[in-house]
């Protein structure tokens, strides 16, 4: 449902106290801007901060996304086809989307058509009628997509891990068939009315136009806007693991036993960020220890990785993935567990960690990209993650040593409290887990819980 960019916070570090989260300091009507004169285009996003899925109830799970999909599908004077044709004539691409916290309207167009495009978007947002026939069409599309989503093995595995991480709530599902059936046009109208009046609207833009000119052009969305609608709520924490817990999502026909394991990580503003980034890269990248041992040397799987899963400004998770064949699961699963418990003392890991410094210094160039810089400024105000000057960034990378990495690993890597999520043959996986560690608590689930 929501694509997570695992690289977003890689090049940042905060001076805040370890384990605390900076307060969200985004101001109403703020504009975040980067100029890019290479092409005569403008990309602009209206972010209704606090009007995302967090405002849904379990009974109406999906109403935020339904509202976003319906927004540009009709007004009293324009049909969906007429709206699409007008945007096409302007060379504009306009879309609405939702995240856990935000409802966003993204506009891309040639800068010479910015006035006409913004006027049209403003008119549609004021007059959107959310036609009943369009609602039924979108409902049918979403229900079909829910069914199709259960056929993608890697997608099911990722969503199953989210289902466990969010204790089976709406944040951890592809969607809810029953809730989609309950959403009415009145629910959508009410949701968007509160969205337009959300307490904080901010704007991000990359354009060849000057900042002051864009500020004037976007004032039609901000001046006189009421702000007594939705208010930002706290983001939802991942559910912590209690011992070693295994959740097997049954799929007897699976050609591979895919799995994701997770334990608690750190927040993006944690001072140990550079140590963790380099360690996870040396352990879990395509040149890392896990891939080298499990795929390269033994050939037990196609992929074996470690990575970080972000959760806004909250504590993230460290995750491990592999996809052993049915014939090698009994070898790979215990070996994977052994490796993630013992890797700090492995000479190959230590050698790989020493090489990470140069690789990470080379990644500083990513910070020069306008999209990256724009996201960085927003993250600074949302999560207290400042963008470092090149010299300071290099110092932070060079400060990572085997000793500092070992200290961070001892503080963060908690393999005794892990959520283990499997997608495959229960009858094959369960005995392997019981033999590997009899203390693992095992729960068997059907993948249909991800759409119920």
C-alpha positions, -999 to 999 in steps of 0.1 A, spaced: 0 0 0 27 25 9 61 24 -5 88 30 20 121 46 9 147 29 30 174 53 19 157 85 30 174 91 63 207 75 54 227 107 51 214 125 82 222 127 119 208 147 148 222 163 178 191 153 198 192 129 228 193 93 218 158 77 217 138 109 217 119 123 188 120 160 178 86 178 178 69 184 145 76 221 137 60 224 103 40 256 101 7 262 84 11 276 49 48 268 49 65 264 15 94 241 10 111 250 -23 141 240 -45 148 257 -78 158 237 -108 163 257 -140 173 227 -162 138 222 -175 108 246 -177 85 225 -154 70 228 -120 63 200 -96 42 211 -66 26 191 -38 -2 203 -15 2 184 18 -27 184 42 -7 174 72 -27 152 95 -54 142 71 -41 108 62 -52 73 72 -47 81 109 -81 98 107 -99 67 96 -117 43 119 -115 5 116 -151 6 105 -143 29 75 -107 17 68 -99 28 33 -120 60 32 -89 82 29 -76 64 -2 -111 62 -16 -114 100 -12 -81 105 -30 -91 83 -59 -124 101 -63 -112 137 -60 -106 143 -97 -135 122 -110 -162 148 -112 -178 182 -103 -213 194 -110 -200 209 -143 -172 185 -153 -172 147 -157 -141 126 -151 -134 126 -188 -137 163 -191 -113 169 -162 -88 144 -177 -91 161 -211 -84 196 -196 -53 185 -177 -41 167 -209 -45 199 -229 -24 217 -203 3 190 -203 -4 186 -166 -3 155 -144 -24 157 -112 -30 131 -86 -40 126 -50 -25 102 -25 -25 94 12 0 82 38 -6 74 74 -3 111 83 -10 131 51 -34 137 23 -14 150 -7 -23 165 -41 7 164 -65 7 187 -96 32 185 -124 30 208 -155 49 230 -178 57 262 -159 40 283 -187 7 267 -178 10 269 -140 -17 295 -136 -43 277 -156 -34 243 -140 -36 257 -104 -69 275 -111 -83 242 -125 -71 222 -95 -85 248 -71 -119 248 -88 -121 210 -87 -111 208 -50 -138 234 -41 -165 218 -63 -157 180 -62 -190 161 -61 -177 126 -57 -204 111 -80 -220 79 -67 -214 60 -100 -177 69 -97 -176 57 -61 -191 24 -71 -165 20 -99 -136 28 -76 -150 4 -50 -151 -24 -75 -115 -16 -87 -102 -16 -51 -119 -49 -43 -104 -64 -74 -70 -51 -65 -73 -66 -30 -79 -100 -46 -50 -95 -70 -27 -85 -42 -29 -119 -26 -13 -135 -57 20 -116 -54 42 -136 -30 67 -109 -22 39 -84 -17 20 -108 6 52 -113 26 58 -76 30 22 -69 40 22 -99 64 52 -83 81 33 -51 84 2 -69 97 23 -83 125 41 -50 132 8 -32 135 -10 -59 155 -35 -67 127 -49 -32 125 -58 -14 93 -23 -1 89 -11 -36 84 -35 -48 57 -38 -44 20 -73 -31 28 -106 -43 42 -133 -58 20 -160 -53 47 -150 -17 54 -149 -9 17 -185 -21 14 -196 3 42 -181 35 27 -208 59 14 -206 90 -6 -215 110 25 -185 95 43 -162 106 14 -177 141 13 -173 145 51 -137 132 49 -127 156 22 -144 185 40 -123 179 71 -92 174 48 -95 208 32 -99 223 66 -70 204 82 -50 224 107 -18 224 87 -14 227 49 22 230 36 35 230 1 66 215 -15 78 225 -49 107 220 -74 104 246 -102 124 268 -126 102 296 -114 114 319 -85 102 311 -50 83 344 -45 64 339 -78 53 304 -67 43 318 -34 20 342 -51 5 316 -74 -2 291 -47 -19 317 -24 -53 307 -38 -50 275 -18 -38 292 15 -54 326 18 -86 326 39 -85 288 43 -103 275 74 -81 253 96 -107 238 120 -107 203 104 -84 173 110 -55 178 134 -23 157 133 -23 127 156 7 108 169 21 82 145 15 46 153 44 27 169 54 -8 157 43 -35 181 74 -47 200 83 -83 199 79 -104 231 105 -131 228 108 -150 196 75 -150 178 69 -168 145 38 -161 123 34 -185 94 11 -173 66 0 -206 49 8 -211 12 14 -248 6 20 -242 -32 49 -218 -26 80 -227 -46 101 -209 -19 98 -203 18 101 -166 19 105 -149 53 111 -115 70 124 -113 105 125 -81 125 137 -67 158 136 -31 171 159 -5 156 164 32 163 147 65 153 160 85 123 172 112 147 193 88 168 230 97 172 240 61 164 226 64 129 259 63 110 271 32 129 239 14 122 238 24 85 273 11 79 267 -21 99 235 -30 81 252 -23 48 281 -46 56 258 -73 69 229 -72 46 237 -56 12 243 -76 -20 280 -74 -11 272 -82 26 279 -112 48 244 -127 47 243 -128 9 278 -140 6 273 -170 30 237 -180 23 236 -174 -15 272 -171 -27 289 -199 -8 260 -223 -2 234 -215 -29 205 -220 -5 185 -190 -17 181 -164 -44 185 -135 -20 195 -128 16 195 -93 30 193 -71 60 178 -36 59 161 -9 80 124 -2 80 115 34 89 84 44 107 82 82 103 100 98 132 95 68 155 116 38 163 122 18 132 131 -19 128 160 -39 115 148 -66 91 162 -98 76 150 -114 44 157 -147 26 139 -170 2 152 -206 6 141 -234 -16 120 -262 0 150 -284 0 173 -259 18 150 -242 44 162 -266 71 198 -255 65 193 -218 59 169 -209 87 192 -220 116 223 -206 98 206 -173 93 198 -171 130 233 -181 139 248 -154 116 227 -125 129 237 -135 165 274 -139 158 283 -116 128 302 -89 149 330 -115 154 331 -127 117 363 -116 99 345 -112 66 319 -88 82 347 -68 99 365 -65 65 333 -54 48 326 -28 75 360 -13 70 353 -8 33 319 9 39 335 42 48 346 50 13 313 38 -2 293 60 22 315 91 15 307 86 -22 270 87 -14 272 123 -3 265 133 -39 229 122 -34 224 152 -12 229 175 -42 197 162 -60 168 187 -57 143 160 -47 166 148 -20 173 183 -7 136 191 -7 128 159 13 157 168 37 143 202 46 109 187 53 125 159 74 144 186 94 111 202 105 92 170 110 118 148 127 147 170 136 171 155 110 194 182 97 214 179 65 251 179 73 277 199 54 301 176 34 330 180 59 309 171 89 293 142 70 327 128 62 337 132 99 307 112 110 315 84 85 351 83 96 341 82 132 325 47 126 350 21 138 348 -15 147 347 -5 184 319 20 179 300 -4 157 303 -32 184 290 -8 210 260 1 189 253 -36 180 253 -45 218 228 -17 224 205 -22 195 206 -57 180 181 -77 201 178 -112 185 161 -126 216 130 -105 209 121 -110 172 90 -112 150 95 -139 124 71 -138 95 70 -167 70 51 -172 38 51 -208 27 43 -244 36 34 -246 73 40 -283 74 76 -277 62 84 -246 81 70 -253 115 91 -284 123 123 -265 112 115 -237 137 107 -261 165 140 -278 160 160 -246 156 146 -230 188 118 -248 208 111 -215 226 97 -199 195 60 -192 198 43 -201 165 10 -187 151 -5 -200 118 -25 -175 97 -42 -175 63 -32 -147 39 -69 -137 36 -66 -119 69 -47 -92 50 -79 -82 32 -106 -90 57 
